[in-house]
Amino acid sequence: MNDTAYPDMNLQESILYRYAELLAECKIARLTGTRGSDEIYELQILDCIPSLEFLPESGSVIDVGSGGGLPGIVWAVYRPDLKITLLDSIRKKCEAVKTIIDDLEIQNVNVICSRSEEFSLYHREEFMLAGARAVSSAGITAELLSPLVKTGGRIITFKGEKIHEEISEVNDMWHKLGLSKPSLKFYGGESKCIVSWEKISKCPAMYPRRTGLAGTKKFWE
């Protein structure tokens, strides 16, 4: 794809706006709650841009619960030097995203259909960064992501106004997952933020626990 299709945009913006159009047109699966390419671009795709600063200098990263490919496709467009894995458990969504990636001619993305608990059993601590957007509470998300990341790497998640409540309920038990205390980067006011943790030691072998257990028996309780 070249930048002549959208003359008022640079190449990355052009690709991402085409991505918004493809999300809006998708008939295979419902990939986003937002309808219309303009709304998808403004409310969903541009919302992922603040996460770019957390990407590593090199290596592999993974977007867990990727759905329609956010934020992973945004990462891939701006960082073609990185290897990006999009992980989702819903096969229809994975097939739809593969079609979108082919249309956009993005070369550095791999789509895998699997639960994160199962995937991390065989891909333990392989990635420099794992991220998730609208997957679950901060504590549950941390348990799902930590087993995937190398020591020295990072995990991130996008959160809203309840983030302080979600962090306080964990009560500084992040070290049980090999993680630092979380840091918050607010953007667009105080209602949206990216939470990040450094991976300071190996995640204990008991994680990941079997599918669904993270949501019913909290690791910090």
Backbone as ProteinMPNN parsed JSONL, in Angstrom:
{"seq_chain_A": "MNDTAYPDMNLQESILYRYAELLAECKIARLTGTRGSDEIYELQILDCIPSLEFLPESGSVIDVGSGGGLPGIVWAVYRPDLKITLLDSIRKKCEAVKTIIDDLEIQNVNVICSRSEEFSLYHREEFMLAGARAVSSAGITAELLSPLVKTGGRIITFKGEKIHEEISEVNDMWHKLGLSKPSLKFYGGESKCIVSWEKISKCPAMYPRRTGLAGTKKFWE", "coords_chain_A": {"N_chain_A": [[0.838, -1.195, 0.0], [0.522, 2.247, -0.796], [1.122, 5.78, -0.013], [-0.49, 7.408, -1.524], [-3.166, 6.93, -1.598], [-4.45, 8.159, 0.511], [-3.998, 11.202, 0.584], [-3.627, 13.242, 2.506], [-2.458, 12.088, 4.654], [0.356, 10.531, 6.359], [2.415, 7.626, 5.519], [2.094, 5.577, 7.503], [-0.252, 6.45, 8.825], [-2.033, 6.299, 6.684], [-2.116, 3.528, 6.208], [-3.227, 2.685, 8.614], [-5.7, 3.975, 8.557], [-6.879, 2.675, 6.399], [-6.962, 0.188, 7.572], [-8.915, 0.709, 9.559], [-11.123, 0.999, 7.875], [-11.331, -1.599, 6.87], [-11.902, -3.014, 9.224], [-14.432, -1.971, 9.748], [-15.822, -2.92, 7.558], [-15.803, -5.64, 7.829], [-17.25, -8.828, 7.607], [-17.037, -11.35, 8.558], [-16.674, -11.616, 11.32], [-17.591, -9.852, 14.327], [-15.504, -7.356, 15.053], [-14.943, -5.085, 16.493], [-16.461, -2.927, 18.888], [-17.132, -0.445, 18.043], [-18.68, 1.322, 15.388], [-18.326, 2.131, 11.92], [-15.817, 3.586, 9.903], [-14.512, 6.054, 10.461], [-15.087, 6.502, 13.195], [-13.945, 4.192, 14.301], [-11.261, 4.595, 13.654], [-10.694, 6.997, 15.065], [-11.502, 6.458, 17.757], [-10.641, 3.905, 18.452], [-8.25, 2.982, 17.067], [-6.417, 5.218, 17.113], [-6.314, 5.432, 19.832], [-4.509, 3.542, 20.594], [-1.998, 4.516, 20.042], [-0.472, 5.847, 22.156], [0.77, 3.68, 23.397], [3.005, 2.993, 21.971], [5.464, 3.92, 22.898], [6.283, 2.108, 24.784], [7.257, -0.112, 23.542], [9.847, -2.521, 22.888], [13.392, -2.154, 22.046], [14.148, -4.09, 20.257], [13.305, -7.433, 19.076], [10.668, -9.746, 20.029], [7.145, -9.259, 20.425], [3.923, -9.544, 22.015], [0.421, -9.421, 21.592], [-2.186, -9.92, 23.582], [-5.369, -11.45, 23.67], [-6.267, -10.209, 21.388], [-8.382, -9.683, 19.609], [-9.758, -7.696, 17.197], [-7.231, -7.002, 16.41], [-6.001, -5.017, 17.846], [-3.874, -3.721, 20.31], [-1.946, -4.648, 18.5], [-1.662, -4.552, 15.624], [-1.317, -1.85, 15.169], [1.15, -1.514, 16.455], [2.711, -3.092, 14.725], [2.615, -1.664, 12.314], [3.931, 0.743, 12.894], [6.338, -0.219, 13.856], [8.019, -1.999, 12.047], [10.297, -3.479, 12.399], [10.01, -5.149, 14.525], [8.899, -8.388, 15.718], [5.65, -9.391, 15.713], [3.124, -10.945, 17.568], [-0.234, -11.818, 17.411], [-2.648, -12.813, 19.594], [-5.53, -14.672, 20.118], [-8.523, -16.246, 21.298], [-10.749, -16.801, 19.808], [-11.736, -18.253, 16.941], [-13.012, -17.282, 14.578], [-12.514, -14.55, 14.694], [-9.721, -14.546, 14.525], [-9.333, -15.573, 11.919], [-10.529, -13.543, 10.434], [-8.856, -11.379, 11.035], [-6.446, -12.262, 9.946], [-7.071, -12.069, 7.223], [-7.343, -9.306, 6.994], [-4.731, -8.45, 7.58], [-3.36, -9.521, 5.396], [-4.495, -7.975, 3.347], [-3.534, -5.446, 4.06], [-0.897, -5.854, 3.64], [1.036, -6.361, 5.585], [3.996, -7.53, 6.99], [5.178, -8.44, 9.33], [3.68, -9.803, 11.245], [2.132, -12.368, 13.135], [-0.636, -14.452, 13.495], [-2.282, -16.175, 16.03], [-4.474, -18.626, 17.184], [-5.552, -19.259, 20.268], [-5.982, -19.946, 23.776], [-4.526, -17.834, 26.231], [-3.457, -19.016, 28.522], [-2.935, -21.615, 27.7], [-1.236, -21.24, 25.501], [1.022, -20.043, 26.671], [2.184, -22.133, 28.027], [3.82, -23.403, 26.236], [5.308, -21.427, 25.148], [6.875, -20.038, 26.936], [8.07, -17.2, 28.587], [9.143, -15.9, 26.27], [8.939, -13.425, 25.067], [9.657, -9.911, 24.687], [7.879, -7.976, 25.345], [4.545, -8.021, 26.504], [1.218, -7.255, 25.835], [-2.127, -6.087, 26.555], [-5.447, -5.19, 25.781], [-8.312, -4.139, 27.204], [-8.919, -6.67, 28.427], [-9.172, -7.852, 31.095], [-9.36, -7.309, 34.675], [-6.654, -5.444, 36.228], [-5.024, -7.073, 37.889], [-5.694, -9.754, 37.15], [-5.054, -9.653, 34.432], [-2.29, -9.215, 34.624], [-1.451, -11.694, 35.66], [-1.986, -13.35, 33.473], [-0.271, -12.342, 31.523], [2.386, -12.199, 32.516], [3.771, -14.802, 32.507], [4.584, -14.958, 29.855], [6.665, -13.252, 29.31], [10.083, -12.283, 29.082], [12.613, -12.025, 31.648], [13.548, -8.76, 32.43], [11.993, -7.701, 30.505], [8.723, -6.339, 29.772], [5.302, -5.808, 30.77], [2.133, -4.566, 29.646], [-1.038, -2.884, 30.001], [-4.163, -1.508, 28.964], [-6.21, 0.726, 30.702], [-9.055, 2.09, 32.569], [-11.028, 4.396, 34.501], [-11.229, 2.96, 36.883], [-8.787, 2.05, 37.661], [-7.114, 2.603, 39.924], [-8.476, 1.389, 42.016], [-8.356, -1.285, 41.155], [-5.615, -1.776, 41.258], [-5.05, -1.392, 43.986], [-6.384, -3.512, 45.214], [-4.764, -5.674, 44.79], [-2.691, -5.305, 46.502], [0.168, -4.887, 46.619], [1.288, -7.332, 45.806], [2.532, -8.057, 43.511], [5.063, -9.06, 43.087], [4.852, -11.786, 43.33], [4.395, -12.687, 40.833], [6.722, -12.181, 39.584], [6.987, -9.526, 38.975], [7.467, -5.932, 38.918], [6.229, -3.169, 40.954], [3.325, -1.527, 39.632], [3.377, 1.061, 37.089], [1.801, 4.09, 36.058], [0.634, 5.606, 33.115], [-1.052, 8.291, 32.168], [-3.322, 9.389, 29.657], [-5.095, 11.539, 27.422], [-6.541, 12.945, 29.381], [-7.685, 12.113, 32.752], [-9.055, 9.773, 32.62], [-8.186, 7.621, 31.138], [-5.547, 5.267, 30.939], [-2.276, 3.771, 30.578], [-1.061, 0.941, 32.026], [1.956, -0.242, 33.305], [4.359, -2.807, 33.941], [7.55, -3.871, 35.03], [9.4, -6.788, 34.243], [10.92, -8.356, 36.647], [11.951, -10.68, 37.656], [12.019, -14.266, 37.134], [8.884, -15.733, 36.278], [7.055, -17.64, 38.602], [6.861, -21.245, 38.393], [4.306, -22.257, 38.767], [2.567, -20.669, 37.429], [1.427, -20.287, 34.089], [-1.795, -20.804, 35.564], [-4.472, -23.238, 35.188], [-6.89, -22.828, 32.53], [-9.138, -20.189, 33.068], [-8.912, -20.112, 35.834], [-7.572, -17.921, 36.888], [-9.458, -15.897, 37.006], [-11.227, -16.729, 38.952], [-9.974, -17.588, 41.296], [-8.037, -15.524, 42.846], [-4.615, -14.594, 42.407], [-3.437, -13.103, 44.408], [-4.79, -13.489, 46.74]], "CA_chain_A": [[0.0, 0.0, 0.0], [1.287, 3.49, -0.797], [0.469, 6.873, 0.679], [-1.29, 8.238, -2.419], [-4.59, 6.659, -1.398], [-4.945, 9.13, 1.484], [-2.922, 12.195, 0.401], [-3.433, 14.104, 3.672], [-1.888, 11.283, 5.727], [1.618, 9.867, 6.058], [2.219, 6.228, 5.153], [1.533, 4.823, 8.625], [-1.636, 6.872, 9.011], [-2.811, 5.762, 5.566], [-2.33, 2.101, 6.456], [-4.135, 2.519, 9.748], [-7.066, 4.347, 8.177], [-7.371, 1.539, 5.622], [-7.269, -0.824, 8.597], [-10.219, 1.081, 10.121], [-12.138, 0.673, 6.872], [-11.478, -3.054, 6.819], [-12.622, -3.419, 10.431], [-15.84, -1.575, 9.598], [-16.433, -3.711, 6.481], [-15.67, -7.076, 8.09], [-18.507, -9.581, 7.737], [-16.749, -12.664, 9.135], [-16.847, -11.548, 12.781], [-17.643, -8.507, 14.9], [-14.153, -7.172, 15.546], [-14.881, -3.924, 17.375], [-17.776, -2.428, 19.275], [-17.355, 0.833, 17.372], [-19.092, 1.165, 13.999], [-17.938, 3.21, 11.031], [-14.363, 3.68, 9.836], [-14.023, 7.259, 11.135], [-15.148, 6.27, 14.644], [-12.952, 3.176, 14.644], [-9.941, 5.221, 13.578], [-10.527, 7.996, 16.121], [-11.743, 5.962, 19.112], [-9.983, 2.631, 18.724], [-6.883, 2.884, 16.558], [-5.58, 6.278, 17.672], [-6.192, 5.178, 21.268], [-3.372, 2.646, 20.805], [-0.738, 5.197, 19.751], [0.37, 6.085, 23.344], [1.496, 2.478, 23.834], [4.196, 2.773, 21.155], [6.69, 4.231, 23.643], [6.651, 0.979, 25.643], [7.802, -1.207, 22.741], [11.293, -2.699, 23.094], [14.267, -1.768, 20.942], [14.187, -5.186, 19.291], [12.774, -8.685, 19.583], [9.297, -10.169, 19.777], [6.122, -8.79, 21.353], [2.659, -10.254, 21.839], [-0.835, -8.749, 21.929], [-3.017, -11.002, 24.116], [-6.772, -11.087, 23.556], [-6.124, -9.157, 20.378], [-9.655, -9.345, 18.973], [-9.599, -7.212, 15.838], [-5.843, -6.681, 16.118], [-5.575, -3.826, 18.582], [-3.02, -2.737, 19.626], [-0.834, -5.283, 17.808], [-1.469, -4.093, 14.253], [-0.731, -0.509, 15.275], [2.566, -1.736, 16.734], [3.361, -3.625, 13.538], [2.709, -0.619, 11.294], [4.944, 1.718, 13.289], [7.603, -0.878, 14.187], [8.192, -3.185, 11.192], [11.481, -4.214, 12.826], [9.641, -6.085, 15.59], [8.048, -9.53, 15.398], [4.408, -9.188, 16.473], [2.165, -12.043, 17.633], [-1.593, -11.508, 17.849], [-3.198, -14.024, 20.209], [-6.939, -14.6, 20.495], [-9.076, -17.595, 21.412], [-11.934, -16.934, 18.956], [-11.207, -18.573, 15.619], [-13.561, -16.394, 13.547], [-11.786, -13.286, 14.758], [-8.373, -14.782, 14.021], [-9.392, -15.694, 10.471], [-10.822, -12.217, 9.896], [-7.662, -10.542, 11.172], [-5.482, -12.727, 8.942], [-7.48, -11.49, 5.95], [-7.022, -7.875, 7.057], [-3.275, -8.314, 7.509], [-2.988, -9.767, 4.002], [-4.913, -6.804, 2.573], [-2.648, -4.334, 4.404], [0.457, -6.263, 3.244], [1.923, -6.277, 6.745], [4.831, -8.726, 6.924], [5.824, -8.809, 10.601], [2.632, -10.208, 12.188], [1.686, -13.753, 13.149], [-1.893, -14.583, 14.23], [-2.42, -17.494, 16.636], [-5.737, -18.847, 17.889], [-5.308, -20.065, 21.467], [-6.088, -19.299, 25.076], [-3.191, -17.431, 26.679], [-2.961, -19.988, 29.503], [-2.418, -22.772, 26.965], [-0.132, -20.789, 24.66], [2.217, -19.749, 27.461], [2.818, -23.384, 28.448], [4.798, -23.801, 25.224], [6.037, -20.23, 24.711], [7.117, -19.385, 28.21], [9.093, -16.163, 28.692], [9.739, -15.73, 24.937], [8.693, -12.1, 24.509], [10.179, -8.741, 25.397], [6.724, -7.228, 25.842], [3.202, -8.553, 26.298], [0.219, -6.225, 26.104], [-3.527, -6.461, 26.435], [-6.364, -4.063, 25.771], [-9.679, -4.507, 27.596], [-9.022, -8.11, 28.661], [-9.738, -8.112, 32.415], [-8.806, -6.403, 35.679], [-5.194, -5.345, 36.185], [-4.41, -8.232, 38.528], [-5.888, -10.939, 36.316], [-4.264, -9.447, 33.219], [-0.881, -9.422, 34.973], [-1.195, -13.131, 35.76], [-2.009, -13.942, 32.136], [0.817, -11.849, 30.683], [3.723, -12.372, 33.075], [4.484, -16.006, 32.073], [5.006, -14.856, 28.466], [7.687, -12.217, 29.133], [11.435, -12.52, 29.595], [13.141, -11.129, 32.674], [14.057, -7.564, 31.771], [10.948, -7.214, 29.612], [7.669, -5.498, 30.336], [3.92, -6.045, 30.372], [1.3, -3.363, 29.708], [-2.462, -3.022, 29.724], [-4.928, -0.264, 28.884], [-7.226, 0.733, 31.736], [-9.874, 3.285, 32.707], [-11.137, 5.133, 35.758], [-11.187, 2.078, 38.055], [-7.461, 1.452, 37.782], [-6.58, 2.7, 41.289], [-9.156, 0.339, 42.782], [-7.841, -2.579, 40.71], [-4.244, -1.923, 41.761], [-5.032, -1.485, 45.449], [-6.872, -4.81, 45.676], [-3.666, -6.643, 44.712], [-1.965, -5.103, 47.76], [1.625, -5.021, 46.445], [1.682, -8.734, 45.672], [2.971, -8.269, 42.129], [6.309, -9.841, 43.085], [4.517, -13.198, 43.216], [4.431, -12.99, 39.403], [8.001, -11.726, 39.055], [6.769, -8.186, 38.426], [7.623, -4.734, 39.734], [4.993, -2.442, 41.171], [2.905, -0.925, 38.367], [3.461, 2.496, 36.809], [0.641, 4.541, 35.284], [0.792, 6.713, 32.175], [-2.371, 8.779, 31.775], [-3.396, 10.11, 28.387], [-6.473, 11.952, 27.161], [-7.173, 13.239, 30.663], [-7.459, 11.157, 33.836], [-9.97, 8.639, 32.48], [-7.542, 6.523, 30.419], [-4.119, 5.145, 31.225], [-1.571, 2.526, 30.292], [-0.375, 0.414, 33.206], [3.124, -1.035, 32.9], [5.158, -3.481, 34.958], [8.798, -4.476, 34.582], [9.582, -8.189, 34.627], [12.161, -8.261, 37.417], [12.463, -12.031, 37.916], [11.237, -15.28, 36.44], [7.552, -16.03, 36.807], [7.04, -18.98, 39.202], [6.417, -22.322, 37.507], [2.884, -22.557, 38.942], [1.821, -19.859, 36.475], [-0.006, -20.011, 34.18], [-2.712, -21.815, 36.066], [-5.34, -23.73, 34.125], [-7.783, -21.847, 31.926], [-10.258, -19.684, 33.853], [-8.668, -20.072, 37.277], [-7.136, -16.575, 37.276], [-10.621, -15.072, 37.28], [-12.041, -17.243, 40.051], [-9.136, -17.655, 42.493], [-7.046, -14.472, 42.603], [-3.275, -14.98, 42.85], [-3.01, -12.303, 45.571], [-5.642, -13.77, 47.9]], "C_chain_A": [[0.876, 1.249, 0.0], [0.469, 4.625, -0.201], [-0.357, 7.783, -0.226], [-2.779, 8.023, -2.225], [-5.226, 7.659, -0.45], [-3.918, 10.268, 1.527], [-2.663, 13.095, 1.6], [-2.774, 13.371, 4.833], [-0.503, 10.8, 5.336], [1.363, 8.379, 5.841], [1.59, 5.424, 6.278], [0.066, 5.179, 8.863], [-2.545, 6.315, 7.919], [-3.128, 4.287, 5.771], [-3.349, 1.905, 7.565], [-5.549, 2.972, 9.415], [-7.679, 3.261, 7.29], [-7.739, 0.393, 6.553], [-8.635, -0.541, 9.22], [-11.349, 0.751, 9.151], [-12.393, -0.825, 6.814], [-12.191, -3.59, 8.056], [-14.107, -3.126, 10.303], [-16.561, -2.46, 8.581], [-16.501, -5.194, 6.796], [-17.024, -7.743, 8.326], [-18.294, -10.93, 8.421], [-17.049, -12.686, 10.628], [-16.938, -10.09, 13.203], [-16.319, -8.247, 15.609], [-13.999, -5.983, 16.469], [-16.29, -3.474, 17.697], [-18.132, -1.119, 18.604], [-17.699, 0.584, 15.91], [-18.674, 2.376, 13.183], [-16.445, 3.447, 11.074], [-13.816, 4.909, 10.55], [-14.003, 7.077, 12.644], [-14.107, 5.249, 15.081], [-11.553, 3.785, 14.654], [-9.709, 6.151, 14.765], [-10.567, 7.38, 17.524], [-10.971, 4.692, 19.457], [-8.505, 2.631, 18.314], [-5.978, 3.959, 17.151], [-5.389, 6.118, 19.176], [-4.979, 4.297, 21.582], [-2.02, 3.341, 20.654], [0.114, 5.44, 21.007], [1.169, 4.873, 23.811], [2.792, 2.259, 23.063], [5.484, 2.999, 21.946], [7.157, 3.075, 24.529], [7.275, -0.174, 24.861], [9.311, -1.302, 22.92], [12.095, -2.266, 21.876], [14.302, -2.838, 19.864], [13.504, -6.402, 19.902], [11.326, -8.928, 19.214], [8.363, -9.62, 20.845], [4.818, -9.514, 21.042], [1.5, -9.415, 22.353], [-1.822, -9.844, 22.316], [-4.48, -10.567, 24.15], [-6.954, -10.02, 22.491], [-7.425, -8.766, 19.698], [-9.462, -8.957, 17.521], [-8.192, -6.772, 15.501], [-5.3, -5.458, 16.816], [-5.054, -4.198, 19.967], [-1.975, -3.325, 18.681], [-0.598, -4.797, 16.392], [-0.908, -2.677, 14.232], [0.769, -0.62, 15.546], [3.307, -2.166, 15.471], [3.58, -2.56, 12.47], [3.83, 0.362, 11.631], [6.305, 1.097, 13.572], [7.773, -2.152, 13.352], [9.417, -4.012, 11.539], [11.183, -5.24, 13.902], [8.83, -7.253, 15.032], [6.828, -9.473, 16.313], [3.552, -10.443, 16.406], [0.833, -11.509, 18.135], [-2.228, -12.798, 18.342], [-4.65, -13.797, 20.592], [-7.52, -16.009, 20.462], [-10.276, -17.829, 20.499], [-11.495, -17.081, 17.504], [-11.728, -17.648, 14.531], [-12.831, -15.058, 13.524], [-10.376, -13.45, 14.192], [-8.36, -14.869, 12.498], [-9.654, -14.348, 9.821], [-9.593, -11.318, 9.938], [-6.583, -10.977, 10.189], [-5.792, -12.124, 7.576], [-7.129, -10.007, 5.888], [-5.523, -7.652, 6.911], [-2.779, -8.534, 6.08], [-3.326, -8.559, 3.134], [-3.969, -5.633, 2.807], [-1.197, -4.601, 4.026], [1.461, -6.049, 4.378], [2.676, -7.601, 6.868], [5.304, -9.246, 8.28], [4.83, -9.251, 11.676], [2.284, -11.675, 12.006], [0.439, -13.848, 14.016], [-2.027, -16.016, 14.736], [-3.733, -17.563, 17.403], [-5.504, -19.803, 19.055], [-5.679, -19.259, 22.703], [-4.678, -18.959, 25.557], [-2.612, -18.429, 27.671], [-2.334, -21.2, 28.81], [-1.184, -22.386, 26.142], [1.146, -20.607, 25.476], [2.878, -21.004, 28.033], [3.962, -23.768, 27.515], [5.641, -22.626, 24.709], [6.373, -19.375, 25.931], [8.3, -18.417, 28.134], [9.883, -16.013, 27.385], [9.754, -14.273, 24.476], [9.315, -10.996, 25.361], [9.055, -7.864, 25.939], [5.463, -8.007, 25.54], [2.212, -7.467, 26.684], [-1.175, -6.758, 25.922], [-4.382, -5.21, 26.537], [-7.764, -4.59, 26.094], [-9.862, -6.012, 27.746], [-9.691, -8.405, 29.991], [-9.179, -7.068, 33.381], [-7.287, -6.436, 35.618], [-4.524, -6.585, 36.765], [-4.52, -9.496, 37.692], [-5.064, -10.835, 35.034], [-2.789, -9.69, 33.491], [-0.555, -10.907, 35.069], [-1.143, -13.791, 34.389], [-0.78, -13.552, 31.315], [2.212, -12.19, 31.21], [4.434, -13.637, 32.592], [5.051, -15.918, 30.657], [6.276, -14.028, 28.28], [9.009, -12.599, 29.785], [11.743, -11.58, 30.758], [13.846, -9.962, 31.982], [13.073, -6.977, 30.783], [9.884, -6.436, 30.367], [6.301, -6.025, 29.915], [3.143, -4.739, 30.509], [-0.165, -3.733, 29.487], [-3.113, -1.647, 29.731], [-6.054, -0.317, 29.911], [-7.958, 2.077, 31.79], [-9.906, 3.81, 34.125], [-11.008, 4.26, 37.001], [-9.787, 1.536, 38.348], [-6.908, 1.514, 39.204], [-7.195, 1.63, 42.191], [-8.598, -1.033, 42.423], [-6.423, -2.826, 41.239], [-4.229, -2.14, 43.267], [-5.5, -2.85, 45.939], [-5.782, -5.88, 45.624], [-2.719, -6.493, 45.9], [-0.473, -5.416, 47.652], [2.111, -6.466, 46.368], [2.193, -9.069, 44.27], [4.233, -9.133, 42.046], [6.05, -11.335, 42.97], [4.519, -13.656, 41.755], [5.766, -12.616, 38.764], [7.955, -10.315, 38.507], [7.102, -7.096, 39.44], [6.249, -4.195, 40.112], [4.609, -1.729, 39.876], [3.163, 0.578, 38.306], [2.3, 2.868, 35.902], [1.033, 5.693, 34.377], [-0.609, 7.129, 31.718], [-2.273, 9.517, 30.446], [-4.86, 10.461, 28.118], [-7.22, 12.29, 28.431], [-6.881, 12.158, 31.678], [-8.314, 9.902, 33.715], [-9.345, 7.443, 31.78], [-6.063, 6.471, 30.765], [-3.589, 3.814, 30.721], [-0.816, 2.146, 31.552], [0.782, -0.444, 32.725], [3.832, -1.61, 34.12], [6.457, -3.944, 34.311], [8.843, -5.922, 35.059], [10.946, -8.286, 35.323], [12.743, -9.626, 37.786], [11.573, -13.029, 37.188], [9.874, -15.473, 37.103], [7.563, -17.444, 37.391], [6.38, -20.023, 38.3], [4.93, -22.635, 37.652], [1.996, -21.728, 38.013], [2.319, -20.157, 35.059], [-0.778, -21.155, 34.832], [-3.683, -22.214, 34.954], [-6.363, -22.664, 33.712], [-8.95, -21.483, 32.85], [-9.986, -19.507, 35.326], [-8.253, -18.676, 37.746], [-8.306, -15.683, 37.645], [-11.455, -15.517, 38.47], [-11.266, -17.339, 41.372], [-7.953, -16.714, 42.295], [-5.68, -14.863, 43.164], [-2.851, -14.263, 44.114], [-3.829, -12.611, 46.817], [-5.145, -14.994, 48.672]], "O_chain_A": [[1.871, 1.303, 0.723], [-0.719, 4.467, 0.083], [-0.869, 8.808, 0.225], [-3.579, 8.857, -2.648], [-6.407, 7.978, -0.583], [-3.063, 10.293, 2.412], [-1.577, 13.665, 1.707], [-2.552, 13.963, 5.889], [-0.196, 10.667, 4.152], [0.229, 7.918, 5.964], [0.65, 4.666, 6.041], [-0.761, 4.293, 9.079], [-3.677, 5.91, 8.184], [-4.254, 3.844, 5.543], [-4.232, 1.053, 7.462], [-6.51, 2.408, 9.939], [-8.865, 2.959, 7.415], [-8.734, -0.295, 6.328], [-9.433, -1.463, 9.393], [-12.408, 0.278, 9.563], [-13.539, -1.264, 6.719], [-12.996, -4.516, 7.955], [-14.943, -3.936, 10.703], [-17.756, -2.724, 8.716], [-17.189, -5.939, 6.098], [-17.831, -7.284, 9.134], [-19.259, -11.583, 8.819], [-17.608, -13.655, 11.142], [-16.426, -9.202, 12.52], [-16.04, -8.847, 16.647], [-12.994, -5.889, 17.173], [-17.202, -3.62, 16.883], [-19.297, -0.72, 18.593], [-17.086, -0.264, 15.261], [-18.665, 3.503, 13.679], [-15.857, 3.506, 12.154], [-12.764, 4.829, 11.184], [-13.033, 7.446, 13.306], [-13.461, 5.42, 16.114], [-10.76, 3.521, 15.557], [-8.654, 6.102, 15.398], [-9.759, 7.737, 18.382], [-10.681, 4.437, 20.626], [-7.627, 2.319, 19.118], [-4.891, 3.651, 17.64], [-4.409, 6.613, 19.734], [-4.48, 4.305, 22.707], [-1.002, 2.808, 21.095], [1.329, 5.257, 20.941], [2.145, 5.024, 24.546], [3.604, 1.422, 23.459], [6.489, 2.337, 21.688], [8.304, 3.064, 24.976], [7.774, -1.123, 25.466], [9.983, -0.284, 23.085], [11.536, -2.039, 20.803], [14.468, -2.527, 18.684], [13.166, -6.41, 21.086], [10.819, -8.396, 18.226], [8.729, -9.523, 22.017], [4.632, -10.033, 19.941], [1.585, -8.784, 23.406], [-2.25, -10.617, 21.459], [-4.8, -9.465, 24.596], [-7.698, -9.057, 22.673], [-7.563, -7.628, 19.251], [-9.053, -9.78, 16.702], [-7.961, -6.224, 14.423], [-4.262, -4.921, 16.43], [-5.725, -4.913, 20.711], [-1.187, -2.573, 18.108], [0.553, -4.641, 15.984], [-0.104, -2.345, 13.361], [1.567, 0.095, 14.939], [4.395, -1.669, 15.18], [4.611, -2.553, 11.798], [4.591, 0.764, 10.751], [7.32, 1.791, 13.535], [7.681, -3.258, 13.884], [9.573, -5.125, 11.038], [12.009, -6.112, 14.171], [8.16, -7.125, 14.007], [6.957, -9.502, 17.537], [3.279, -10.953, 15.319], [0.774, -10.831, 19.161], [-2.333, -13.768, 17.591], [-4.969, -12.845, 21.304], [-7.068, -16.859, 19.696], [-10.773, -18.953, 20.423], [-10.951, -16.149, 16.912], [-10.969, -17.261, 13.642], [-12.565, -14.504, 12.458], [-9.895, -12.585, 13.459], [-7.477, -14.304, 11.852], [-9.076, -14.035, 8.781], [-9.321, -10.583, 8.988], [-5.871, -10.13, 9.651], [-4.882, -11.715, 6.854], [-6.674, -9.511, 4.858], [-5.099, -6.751, 6.187], [-1.89, -7.825, 5.608], [-2.531, -8.164, 2.282], [-3.636, -4.905, 1.871], [-0.36, -3.699, 4.078], [2.589, -5.611, 4.151], [2.065, -8.67, 6.852], [5.782, -10.377, 8.372], [5.091, -9.099, 12.869], [2.156, -12.167, 10.885], [0.443, -13.376, 15.153], [-1.901, -16.964, 13.961], [-4.06, -16.663, 18.177], [-5.287, -20.999, 18.859], [-5.686, -18.028, 22.671], [-3.74, -19.719, 25.315], [-1.405, -18.67, 27.668], [-1.33, -21.742, 29.273], [-0.204, -23.131, 26.099], [2.23, -20.974, 25.023], [4.023, -20.941, 28.482], [4.945, -24.377, 27.937], [6.574, -22.819, 23.929], [6.176, -18.159, 25.94], [9.385, -18.776, 27.676], [11.114, -16.001, 27.384], [10.517, -13.927, 23.573], [9.474, -11.129, 26.574], [9.258, -7.099, 26.882], [5.318, -8.584, 24.462], [2.349, -6.833, 27.73], [-1.391, -7.752, 25.228], [-4.07, -4.288, 27.29], [-8.324, -5.389, 25.344], [-10.842, -6.572, 27.255], [-10.681, -9.136, 30.028], [-8.598, -6.069, 32.959], [-6.702, -7.345, 35.029], [-3.559, -7.092, 36.193], [-3.543, -10.23, 37.544], [-4.449, -11.811, 34.604], [-2.105, -10.308, 32.675], [0.502, -11.338, 34.609], [-0.339, -14.696, 34.168], [-0.301, -14.342, 30.502], [3.122, -12.444, 30.422], [5.624, -13.56, 32.284], [5.91, -16.72, 30.291], [6.901, -14.084, 27.221], [9.048, -13.157, 30.882], [11.201, -10.477, 30.838], [14.641, -10.161, 31.063], [13.286, -5.876, 30.274], [10.124, -5.939, 31.468], [6.155, -6.613, 28.843], [3.445, -3.911, 31.368], [-0.484, -4.75, 28.872], [-2.661, -0.737, 30.426], [-6.777, -1.311, 29.98], [-7.554, 3.055, 31.161], [-8.931, 3.686, 34.866], [-10.704, 4.775, 38.077], [-9.627, 0.656, 39.194], [-6.284, 0.551, 39.65], [-6.508, 1.042, 43.026], [-8.39, -1.862, 43.31], [-6.08, -3.945, 41.619], [-3.48, -2.978, 43.768], [-5.049, -3.304, 46.991], [-5.864, -6.882, 46.334], [-2.024, -7.441, 46.265], [0.082, -6.125, 48.492], [3.215, -6.781, 46.812], [2.272, -10.24, 43.898], [4.446, -9.846, 41.065], [6.936, -12.082, 42.554], [4.629, -14.848, 41.467], [5.927, -12.72, 37.548], [8.78, -9.94, 37.673], [7.028, -7.306, 40.651], [5.227, -4.701, 39.649], [5.488, -1.362, 39.097], [3.168, 1.268, 39.325], [1.863, 2.064, 35.078], [1.685, 6.642, 34.812], [-1.267, 6.404, 30.973], [-1.277, 10.179, 30.153], [-5.759, 9.741, 28.55], [-8.401, 11.967, 28.562], [-5.949, 11.372, 31.506], [-8.3, 9.056, 34.609], [-9.911, 6.351, 31.817], [-5.404, 7.506, 30.871], [-4.339, 2.87, 30.473], [-0.028, 2.931, 32.08], [0.612, -1.28, 31.838], [3.893, -0.988, 35.18], [6.454, -4.367, 33.155], [8.376, -6.236, 36.153], [11.989, -8.296, 34.668], [13.903, -9.715, 38.186], [10.505, -12.676, 36.689], [9.738, -15.385, 38.323], [8.039, -18.367, 36.729], [5.46, -19.715, 37.544], [4.343, -23.225, 36.744], [0.82, -22.039, 37.829], [3.528, -20.27, 34.852], [-0.439, -22.326, 34.662], [-3.704, -21.588, 33.894], [-6.65, -21.73, 34.461], [-9.657, -22.359, 33.349], [-10.744, -18.822, 36.013], [-8.55, -18.29, 38.877], [-8.173, -14.806, 38.499], [-12.301, -14.762, 38.948], [-11.849, -17.185, 42.445], [-6.974, -17.077, 41.643], [-5.592, -15.4, 44.268], [-1.984, -14.759, 44.834], [-3.568, -12.027, 47.869], [-5.743, -15.375, 49.678]]}, "name": "protein", "num_of_chains": 1, "seq": "MNDTAYPDMNLQESILYRYAELLAECKIARLTGTRGSDEIYELQILDCIPSLEFLPESGSVIDVGSGGGLPGIVWAVYRPDLKITLLDSIRKKCEAVKTIIDDLEIQNVNVICSRSEEFSLYHREEFMLAGARAVSSAGITAELLSPLVKTGGRIITFKGEKIHEEISEVNDMWHKLGLSKPSLKFYGGESKCIVSWEKISKCPAMYPRRTGLAGTKKFWE"}
